[in-house]
């Protein structure tokens, strides 16, 4: 029987722990063999988080946990592995937290541009997305919207900021085709002959360790601890609907929903599938501490040529050629750090100044 649950202690406890993620790792990419694991450190929710990564059966590198979660899943109802609940096209601005406030006051314009640097509100209602007069979050029946912008400067009326770029500029939200490919190769879907496990168990026992995170829909919750709902970045054929991976006991398939639903996000790194498995050529970069008050230190597996810190409006504030930088003169707020490596590659990271 379909049932909806209001926000309860299960979510609050899981996200409180996630906000105080104490896991540590030396950032590294998984090795070339299927099942090899690694980890990534990144700035998220005004903290530095670490997430586990894995070389999945499709040969690509995937997060082994939902974005914003405290840990990789150990059981289907592992609330510490549920992660955050993103509305389609949005990023790490606080709206994705399970205890974020809801609002029917949509941004103006009602698209990613209207969010500015972000909004902490989870936008609800707007009528039926099946109706021609639907006005919910980012209503657009033309189905030409993207979720691929790498910086706030790239955000447009038809392109939201990809939250996976918090992990690095090459990380992306998978397409429906990406999900179909990895689910087939991991034995999640279609169900293989002789496999008596149900869908969500196959997902949990795969290299991806998928859990039943459930979904946030308006003021209610659907099937937490039972079913997985994970966004793709693919448009549906139905106006105002975008595709998501849906995994329950009975099935592992795909559906379409309005952008205002809150689903999990998993990130993948396709650029790591290089000829001759030259994995260490992909730059890994972290900034610590982050948030910071006086100084920051930049760690990377490449030599640093130059570091620039800009305001969100694009004003250059600091320019250095060292990995240790004094930021005491910066006002409290959010900044963009651009690191030029010795090979000429540029990497951007978000910095929180306390």
N, C-alpha and C positions, 0 to 999 in steps of 0.2 A: 504494500500500500504506500503510495506516495505520501511523504510527510515532510513538513517544514518545521524547523526548530529555530527559536529565537536565540540570540547571542547568549552564550552561557560560559560558565567558568572554564570549561575545557579550552576554549579559544584564548581567553584572557591569560590563562596560565602559560600556554604555549608561546604566545607572543611576548609576554613579559620576559620569559627566558630567552627568546630569540634576540630581544633588544639588548640583552646582556651576554651575548654569545662570547664564551670564554675559550672556545676551541682555538688552537694555534696550529700553524703548519708552516713549513717552508714551501712557498709557492712553487709548484712544478707541474709540468704537463704529464699526463699518463704516457706510459710507454707504448710501443707499437702493437702489442698483442691485445686481442679482445679481452676485456675484463681488467686490464691494467688501470690503476687508479692514480690520481694526483689530487691537487687542491689549488684553490685560487683565493687570494685575499683581496678585498675591495672595500670601498667606502659605500655605506648604505645606512639610511636612517640615522645619520649623524654618528655612526660608529664604524669601526673596522670589523667586518665579518669575514669568516672563512667558510667556504663551501667545498664539499668533495666533488671531484670530477671523475669520469670514467671513459675509457675507450669502449664504446658500445659495439654491438655486433654489426652495425652499418659501417664501421671503420672510423666514424667521427668521434669527437670528444663532446660529451654532454655533461651538464650538471647532474650529479647523482642525487640531488635533492631539489625541492621546489625553492624558487627564489624567495629569500627572506626567512627560510626555516632555520631551526636550531641544529638539526642533524639529518643525516640520511635515515630513511625509514627503516624501522625494525619490525613493524607489524602494520596491518591495514589501518587500524585506528590510532596510530602513533601521532598524537596531536603535536608533538614537538617537530614533526616532519611535514605538517600541513603547509607551512609557509604563508605567504601573503595572498591577497585576493584583488588582483588588478582588474580594473575596467579596461576594455580594449582601447588601445591607443594612448594609454597613460603611463606615467613613470613614477619613480620613487619620490613622491611629494607628500606622503602620509595618508592619502586616500585609501591605500591598499591594506592598511592595518585593520584587523578585525574589530577594533573598537573605535574606528574613525566615525565622525558625525555624518549623518545623511543630510542631503539637501535637495530641494526641488528648484532651487535658484541656479539655473544653468549659466555657465560663463557666456559672456558676450564678446565676440561671436561664439556660438556653440560648437566649437571645434578646438583642436589643440592650441591654436593661436590665442584664443580667449583665456586659456589657463595662465598665460604669462610664464612665470618661472615655476608654476605649479599651484595646486589647490588641495587643502587637506580634506575636502568634502567628498563623500561618496554620493554621486548623483543618482537619484531614484525617479521612478515613474516616467511620465511623459506620454502616457497612453499606450495603446497596443502597437508594437513594432510592425504588425501586419497591416495596420491601417495607413492610408495615404496621408493622414494628418498627424502622424507620430512626431513628437518633438523632444524625445528623450536625449540623453547624452550623445552628442555628435551624430544626430540624425542626418542621414544622407542616403537617399535611395539609389544613387548612381553607382554604388559599389566600387568606387575608384580610390578608396582610402588605403593608406599604407601605415606601417608601424616600424619604420626603418631609420628614422632620423638618428644620427649619432651624437648631435649636440643640440642645445636649445636654439642655436642660431639656424639650424637646418629645419626646425619645426615649421610646418605650413598648415594651411587650412585642410590639407589632404594628407598630412603625414605627421604622426605622433612620434614622440621621443622613445626610442627602443630602450627599455630598462636594462637589457642585457649588456649594454655598452658600459655599465658600471664595472663589469668584469674586465673589460678591454674592448678596444674599438672593433675587433673582428668577431666578437660574440654576437649572436643574433637570435631572434625568436624564430623557431622552426616553422616551415610551411606545413600544410596538410600533407603534401607529398613526402616531406622529410619524416613526419610522424608515421605515415603508412609504411615507409621503407624500414624504419627502425623497429616498429612493432612487428612487422613480418619476420625480420631477421632475428629478433629477440624471442620469437615464439609466443608473442602476446596475442596477435591477431593476424590472420585467421587462426582459430584453434586447430592445432595439429592432431591428426588421427592418433588415437591412443593416449592422448593427454587428458586426464580426468580432472585436472584442476579448473576452478572457475576463473573468469576473466581477471578479476582484481587480484587474485592470488598469483596468476601467471605474471601480472605486471609487477607485483611486489618482489617476486622471486627472480625477475630479470635483472640485468646489470643496471637498469635505471632505477630500481627500488621505488616504484610508484606506489603511493599510499592513497587512501580514500579521503582526500582533503575536503570533499563536498564543495558547495557553491554558495556564494552570497548573492541573493536576489532581492533587490529593494530592501525592506526591513527584515527579511527572513533568511534562514539558512536551509539548504537542501542537502540531505544525506551526508552530513559529516561523519567520518569514520566508516563509511560504506562505499562511496563511489568517488572516482577521480574525475575532475573537470579541469582541463588544461587548455589554454588558448593556443591556437595557431595564429599566424598572421595572414591567413588566406580568407578572401571574401567568399561569401556564399552566393548562390544564384538567386536567393530571395532578397529583396531590398531591405536594407538596414541590418542584415544578419551577417555575422562572421563566424568562421568555423572553429570548432574546439574538439579535442580528443575527449571521449567519454568512455569510462571503463567501470563496469559493475560486475557483480557475480555472473549475470546472465549474458553480458556482451562486452565487446571491446570494439568501438566504432567511432564515428564522427557525427556531429550535429552542428546546427547553426543557431546562434542566439544574438540578441541585441547587444550592443557594445556596453550597456550599463550593467551587465551582469559581472559579478566578481569571481574570476577563476584564477587558478594557479598559473605561473609562468615557469617554464623550463627553458634554459638557454643551451645553445650548441655552438661549437667552434668548428666550422668546416675547413677553414684555412690551415688547420693542423694536419690535414690529410695531404702531406707533401710527398713529392717523389723522393725515394730513398729514405723516407721517414726522418727528414731533417728537423726533428721536433724542437731541438734546442735553439733553432734560428728564430722562433717566434718569441718576441720580447715579452717578458713577464715583469710587471712594474707595480710597486706598492708605495704608498705614502704613509708614514707613521710619525707621530700619532695623527689620527684624523677622526674627530675634530682635534684641533690644536690651538694653543694659546700663544706660545713664544717662538718655537722652532719646529721645523719639519725635516724629516730625513727621507730621501728617495732611494729605494732599493730596486735594482734591476739587474738582469743577467747580461746587459750590454753596457758599454761605457756611455756616460752622459756628456753630450756636447754643450747643451744649453737648456736652461729652464726659464720659462716665462709664466707669470701669474697675472691673469686678467680679471677684471670685474665681469659680472654677467652682461653688462652693457658693452663689453669689448675694450675697455680702457686698460692699457698696459700699466701695471702697478709695480712689478718687480721683475728684473731681468738678471739672471745669474748663470754662471757656468760651473756650479758646484752642486753636490748632492745634499748638502746641509744648508738650509735657508732660514734666515730670521724673518718671521712674519709678525713681530710684535706691533709694528706700526699699522697693520691692517685693522680696519673696523670689523666688528663681529658681523658675520654673514657668510654667504656662499661665494666661492671663487672657482675659476677654471685654471688648472695648472697644465701647461703644455710643455712636454719634455721632448727635446730633440736628441735622438741617439746618435752614436758615432756612425751608424750606417745611413743617416739621413732621415730615418723614419720618425714621424711625430706621433706621440701618444698623449691623449688628453685625459685628465682625471678631475673629479670634483673635490674641492677642499672646503671643509667647514672650519671657519675661524670662530673660536669661542669669545 
